[in-house]
């Protein structure tokens, strides 16, 4: 019985994230899920979806973790979450800017495995 509930929870949570144009926090996902499961199950499902590379985590400037859907094909070897995220100071929404890749130069002998690039400002809707 637990497997069915967890599968239903996973499907519901994934649908909520995929239908959102902005990244969502655990609390926002829980509010949108109509109490389909408890908060611990939501954390477990989110961790599993991140591990399965279906969604990705964004650590916002205030330390809040948000989740967004991956928009890639799983058969592409060049897949990366190393795009820019934009955090609006007015509406507090976090948006993935998938077509904008950060660039930086590091000294020799550094190997980058993951980038969390978040810009802060005012989004077009709040201007």
C-alpha positions in Angstrom: 0.0 0.0 0.0 2.9 2.4 0.8 4.3 1.9 -2.7 1.1 3.0 -4.3 0.8 6.0 -2.1 4.4 7.0 -2.8 3.9 6.5 -6.5 0.8 8.7 -6.4 2.8 11.3 -4.4 5.7 11.2 -6.8 3.4 11.6 -9.8 1.5 14.5 -8.2 4.7 16.3 -7.0 6.4 15.9 -10.4 3.2 17.3 -12.1 3.2 20.3 -9.8 6.8 21.1 -10.5 6.5 20.6 -14.3 3.4 22.8 -14.5 5.1 25.7 -12.6 6.9 28.4 -14.6 9.0 29.2 -11.5 11.0 27.1 -9.0 9.1 25.9 -5.9 10.0 25.4 -2.3 9.0 22.3 -0.3 6.4 24.5 1.5 4.9 25.7 -1.8 4.8 22.2 -3.2 3.1 20.9 0.0 0.5 23.7 -0.3 -0.2 22.8 -3.9 -0.4 19.1 -3.3 -3.7 19.2 -1.4 -2.3 17.1 1.4 -1.7 14.0 -0.8 1.1 13.0 1.6 3.0 14.2 4.6 6.0 16.6 4.5 8.6 13.8 5.1 7.3 11.9 2.0 7.5 15.1 0.0 11.2 15.5 1.0 11.9 11.9 0.0 10.1 12.2 -3.3 12.0 15.5 -4.1 15.4 13.8 -3.2 14.5 10.8 -5.5 13.5 13.1 -8.4 16.8 15.0 -8.0 18.7 11.7 -8.0 16.8 10.6 -11.1 17.8 13.9 -12.8 14.2 14.8 -13.4 14.3 18.0 -11.3 17.1 20.1 -10.0 17.7 22.1 -6.7 18.3 25.8 -6.5 19.7 27.3 -3.3 18.2 30.8 -3.3 20.1 33.8 -1.9 18.2 33.5 1.4 19.1 29.9 1.8 15.7 28.5 0.7 15.9 25.4 -1.4 13.7 25.5 -4.5 13.0 22.8 -7.1 12.6 23.2 -10.8 11.9 20.8 -13.7 14.7 19.8 -15.9 14.1 20.6 -19.6 16.5 18.2 -21.2 16.5 15.0 -23.1 18.0 12.2 -21.0 20.0 10.9 -24.0 22.1 14.0 -24.2 25.5 13.6 -22.6 26.1 17.3 -22.3 23.2 17.9 -19.9 24.0 20.3 -17.1 22.2 22.3 -14.5 24.8 25.0 -14.7 22.5 27.7 -16.0 21.6 31.0 -14.3 18.7 31.4 -11.9 17.1 34.7 -11.3 15.6 35.6 -7.9 13.2 38.6 -7.9 13.5 40.9 -4.9 9.8 42.0 -5.2 7.8 38.9 -5.9 10.4 36.4 -4.5 10.0 34.1 -7.5 13.0 32.1 -8.8 13.2 31.5 -12.5 15.6 29.3 -14.5 17.2 31.1 -17.3 18.1 28.0 -19.3 19.6 29.7 -22.4 22.0 31.8 -20.3 25.1 30.0 -19.1 27.4 31.6 -16.6 31.0 32.1 -17.5 34.0 32.5 -15.2 37.7 31.8 -15.1 39.3 29.7 -12.4 43.0 29.3 -11.6 44.7 26.1 -12.9 44.1 22.9 -10.9 40.5 23.6 -10.1 37.8 21.2 -11.3 34.2 22.5 -11.3 31.5 19.8 -10.8 28.5 22.0 -10.1 27.6 25.6 -10.4 24.8 27.4 -8.5 24.6 30.8 -10.1 21.7 33.0 -8.8 21.3 36.6 -9.8 19.1 38.9 -7.8 17.1 41.9 -9.0 13.6 42.7 -10.3 11.9 40.4 -12.9 10.0 41.7 -15.9 6.6 41.2 -14.3 7.6 43.5 -11.3 9.3 46.3 -13.3 
